[in-house]
Amino acid sequence: MYKLLTVFSIFLATSALQGQFAVEPSVDIPVFSGNGTQLLNPWTGGMNAVQLSTFDADGDGEADDIFLFDRGGNRILVFIGDMENGERTYTYDPSYATAFPHLERWALLRDFNCDGKKDIFTYSLLGGGLAAYANTTPDGGNLGFELENELLTSRFQFNPNSAFQTNIYASSLDLPAIVDLDGDGDLDIFTFSVTGTQLEYHENLSVDSTDSCSPNLYRAANLCYGQFREGSESNEVFLGQPCNFNVLDPRSAEEITDNGGSRHVGTTLLALDGNDDGIYDLVIGGVSYSNLTFLENSVSSAGIDSIVDFQSDFPAGFGAPAVNLDNFVSSFYEDVTGNDVRDLIATVNESATARNTRSVWLYENLGTESAPIFSLATDEFLQNTTIDHGETAAPVFADVNGDGLPDMVIGSRGQFIQNSEFRPTLSLYLNTGTPSAPTFTLEDPDWLQVSEIGLGQYIHPTFGDIDGDGDSDLVIGDASGRVFLLLNTAGTGNEMSFELAGAITAEDGVIDVGQVATPQLFDLDGDGKLDLIIGERNGNINYYRNNDEPGNVSFTFETDTLGDISTIEFGFFIGSSSPHFFTHDDITYLLLGVERGRLHLYSGIDGNETGTYTADDLNAFDIETGEKARPFVIDINNDGTPDIFCGSIGGGVLHFEGTGPVSTRNESKPGSLRLYPNPAGDFINVESELISAGASYFIYDLAGKIVKSGSLNGGAAHVGNLPSGAYIIVAEHGNIRERGLWIKQ
């Protein structure tokens, strides 16, 4: 058994490193649903558009664990499988996610080198194609992956006298099918063409040519596989559609007029044998459509693979109700029930405008893999084990029921309804534990019915005594860019009760920061009055000072560039700043969530409230929170160290537990590694008195992406595939963590 233990050090430091503490991902706080059932995996952060593969994560020799890749924020979730009373159960373990490289758009685990360990096929960061990462996990060692090929290519030959090599096209929206079509042991690729209407088959020649498996030797075997076409502006299927632009000697040798159409990007693919004839059939889902279509494949006497029939209500013809998932369906064929027969999982492949609750449908296979009989077991597989309120969660804490314990309130964009319509909510979880051992129980999934009182999407709450009467009021930001005040009429120590007082104003009228207001009430200037700090979609931070006028809620605008901070990062056009100020050891800090799904830490605030803040070393750049990170800091168990709760696009909450001073848990010594040669070529040698050979390593680019990971067997890391530039390498062994900066030539 092996497991990655990752401790993320956050340096809340003056020059003397006063206030240093650390957090690590935690799943230990119990959470119960409204009916009293304990959630098995509450702190996953939720899930929206997930892609599912099974693999062996924990080294027990069984591919009984689940890899989920969520397109919403490019998040990785790993669930460890176990059998209990004859049933497969899954436990979320966040420690495994850091073993994976940074992935975007889509990811599937398949064994491309025939070593029994599942590798990664994913969308190439170079664009328009596929990349491959090899599973380098040693027996009994830490899970690890290394880049095998950053852009897979294929040999195209349209006539006997010319051939050329170019990338295998794959759209960022599509999902290819990767199977051993011809039965020779290596993995072939099905992907829709650039036109998006006809299917390309790329044959893997590695076994035939080299007697070994790899993802590095393909030929375009048919550019019109199956002789069918998908509609250019719909998901309609047209049969008998070969093309006159095909490669030399394709399986379909006929040449007739091309019946292609304009580009129709957005198709998911699954290959399975649905009728026990030994031939792979296809299942496709289309962008903007809620169904799956089953394409029956056949081989003619001439050896031509041809789609001969289709059913647009799959899997209705296989014993189960048809998939109906608004509005872009993907499908996967994996054994998740533990009976050694693969099951069908249908999910959405769109992370922004598609169903975000009850969106992982599990069809248990009661038949065989090649003659499946499906039964719909649940429409919220894994989702029903976690906190998930649709999309873009914002957790905050306050004593709502007056029992002295901090309760959890989660604002969210809410459940997808249709088109761009969502039902925003506040969800109330009462703290039913103790001051040192919190437990949360869902009291009301639609607390205060905010959607019915005129508040818009992207609900973001904050609590504080804004009117000076001694009890905590509620301020809510929404997508309109405005902030609304709900006055607490219950009095100090009582269960909160609110009246909507309307939009908050400043001296020049209603406060409106543009789009998606993320407010916090915090005494920034130290005068004993709660000021109003508001993040927004554009990535800047707005500061409104509390005027403290008796009997009147009054603010004065100070700046919309607080801290001289912008959260817009390279490759992003919006910033989605979500500020959370807090104090630790009498020092003020800002923990800032951003659109990209990262957390940034700032100090140098006290006495410099409207000046330029200092960006501290937030050594958490390998935490993928999901896009639109919404952090909140609180010492939830009263142990003297701050904890972090973070919502994001997934609709759930991540928990990072404070673990005390860094020196007691995880020693980090920037620059303590000896790295040579530096600049490096194909290899970089790593030496340290504290880290033994075989330590794990992680390489980050300067944007914080993990670009490579593995084990330091022999004390060296292969970096030949990395582009030139500056990188940070982090090495771990036991409770020791060291890092250093190096240059790739």
KANORGI-V648455 format. One record per helix or strand of 3 or more residues. SS is the DSSP state (alpha for helix, beta for strand). FROM is the first residue (numbers start at 0). LEN is the number of residues. Records with the same first field share a line. If there is no record, write none. Layout:
SS = FROM-LEN ; FROM-LEN
//
This chain:
beta = 7-3 ; 20-5 ; 29-3 ; 49-6 ; 64-6 ; 74-10 ; 86-6 ; 106-4 ; 118-5 ; 129-6 ; 144-5 ; 152-7 ; 161-6 ; 176-3 ; 187-5 ; 198-6 ; 217-5 ; 227-3 ; 236-3 ; 266-6 ; 280-6 ; 291-8 ; 304-10 ; 327-7 ; 342-6 ; 359-6 ; 373-5 ; 392-6 ; 406-12 ; 420-11 ; 438-6 ; 459-5 ; 472-5 ; 481-7 ; 497-6 ; 517-5 ; 530-5 ; 540-6 ; 554-5 ; 577-7 ; 586-7 ; 598-5 ; 629-5 ; 642-5 ; 652-8 ; 666-4 ; 673-3 ; 682-5 ; 695-6 ; 705-6 ; 715-3 ; 724-9 ; 735-9
alpha = 93-6 ; 205-5 ; 315-3 ; 382-3 ; 446-7 ; 661-4 ; 712-3
//
